[in-house]
Amino acid sequence: MSDEQPLVLIVEDEPDLADLYATWLRNDYRVRVAYGGREALEKLDNEVNVVLLDRRMPDLSGDEALAEIRDRGFECRVAMVTAVEPDFDIIAMGFDDYLVKPVSREALTETVSNLLLRNDYDAGIQDLFSLASKKALLESEKDEATLKDNEEYQKLTEELNKLRAELDETLGQLDESKGVTAVYRDIGDAADSNDS
């Protein structure tokens, strides 16, 4: 089974876009396509390594599908791939990465690759990736005063700093020659902004 390619589930209610994503990924991964949230839940099983999930779908929203994925205990990585601009509501969501459409082939394939790398690390490091991605995303969308005044953002920052301190030794042992540097760029950026 270790020789088998990782499995990516693409969840997108626009068939042309879903099929395009599938075409981009098929050379490197096994791919399943679901054209709605309910269909995604039917096609989801423990074989799925990564889910690319649209947020706005008519039958079952991506937010609802994501909550169900986590409630069912699936350990796959989930990237939201959506036209919905992020807001503070993302803090409570259980995704691992967030791409705002339009998404390039390079961004999509890099995201899948990075999420698969994350599968190789323990839960603490996966949590660190998720928190750092959310923090970096909010910092790219909100001004400093708004961030300072938001209690949820402050708690996110505190949680990220605490977790990062706990994992510093582990992070220092990773071999950067294997391309891990790009995966960790958000974590480094988040730490640098906390030092100022």
N, C-alpha and C positions, 0 to 999 in steps of 0.2 A: 504493500500500500504506500510505502514511502516513495516509491518510484512514480506514483500517480501525480499528475499535475494538480495544483490547488484548484478548488472550485469556487467560482464567483457567481453570486446571484445578483442579477441586474433587475431592479424594480423601477419601472418607468411607465407611466400611462400613455406617453406619446410613442407609438410603435416604431416610427422611423428613427427616433432618437435611441430607443432601447436597442434596436437592431444595429445601429451604428456603433454604440458602445460594445456590443457583443462582437462585432467584426474587429474592432480595435484590439480586443482582449483574447480572441480565440487562438491565436498562434502560441500564446504562452500559458493559457489557463483553460480548464474546463469551464464552460459557461452555461448557466440556466437563465432564462428570461421570464419575468413575470410582468404582465401589463397592468397590474393593480395591486393594492395592498393585500386584499384577501387572497388573491392567487399566489402572492409571495409567501404568505403564511402556509399555504398548502404545499409549496415547493421547497420549503425550508426544512432541513434535517441536519443531523450532526456532521454530514459530509461537507457542508458549506463552510468555507473559510472566511470569505469576505462578502458583505452585502453592500451594494451601491443602491441607495434608497432615495427616491424622490420624496419631497415633503408634501407637495400638493397633488393629491389624487382623489378622484370623485368617490370611489367606493369605500376606501379606508385610507385616511391620511397617513403620510409617512411617519408623523409623530406617533400616531396610534399603533402603527405596525412596529415601530421601534420599541415602544413600551411592551408590546406583546412578545417580541423577540427576547427582550430581557426578562420578562416575567416567566417565560418558558425555560429560561436557563441556558439558552444557546450561547456558546462561547465564541462565536464568530465576531470578527471585527466589522463595524458598520460605519460607512461614510455616507453622509447626507450629500446628495448631488442635486441641487435645487436652485431655482430662481429666487427663493425667499431670502431676503437679506437678513442676516443674523441680528438678533436682539438679545436682551438679557435672559429671555426664556431658554436659551440654549444651555445655560448653566446646569439646569436640572435634567437635561436630556442625556441619555446613555449612549451617545454616538462617540466614535473615535476620531473622526475627521469630518470636515465640512467643506464642500466645494460649491462655489456660486457659479451658476450657468451664465454664459456659455462656457463649457469646459473643453479644453484642448485634449487631443489624444495624449500628448506628453503628460499633462497634469493628471489625467485619469489613470494612465498606466503607472506613473510614479506613485500615485496614492495607493493603488492596489499593491504594488511592490512594497511600499513602506508599511502598510497594514499587515502584510504577511511577515515582514521582519519582526513586527511587534508581537506576533503570535509566538515567536521564539523566546520571549522574555516573560518573567513572572508577572503576576497580577499587579504588584506594586508599580512596576515600570509601565505597564499598560495604563494604569490610573494616572501616572505622571504625564504620559503622552496626552491623554484625554484632557486633563486639566490645563496643561500648557497650550494645547491647541485652542481651547475655549478662551483662555486669557488673551492669547495673541490675536485671535479673531475679534474679540471685543475691543482690544486696543487699536485695531486697525479701523474700526467702525465708529468709535465713540471718542469724544474729546476728553482730555485729562480731568477737567472739572466734573463732568458727568460721572466718570469712573470713580473719582474720589468720594462723591456723594452717594454712591450706590453700595448698600450694605452687603448685597449678594456678591458683588465683585470683590469687596474687601475680604469676605470670608473665603472666596475662591483663591485669592492671593495668599492668604494665611495658610490655607490647606496645601497649596502648591509649594510654598516655602518649607513647610514642615515635612512634606513627603520628599521633596528634593534633598533636604538635609539627611534624611534617613537613607536615601539611595545613592548619595554622592560616591561612596566607596565602590558600589556596584557599577555606577556609570563610568568611573575612572578606569575600570578594568576592561571595558569594551575595546575591541580592536577596530580602530578607526580606518584601517586599511581596507576593510571590507565594505566600505560605503555607508557606515553607520552615521557618519557626520551629518549627512543631509537629513536623516531621520530625526536627529536630535536638535536641529537648528532652532525650532520653536522653544525648546526647553532652555537653551542658552540665551535666546533673546529675552525670554520671560525673566530669567535670573538677572540679566544685565539691567533690565528696567527696574527691578526691585532694589538694586544697589544704589540707584540715584536718589 
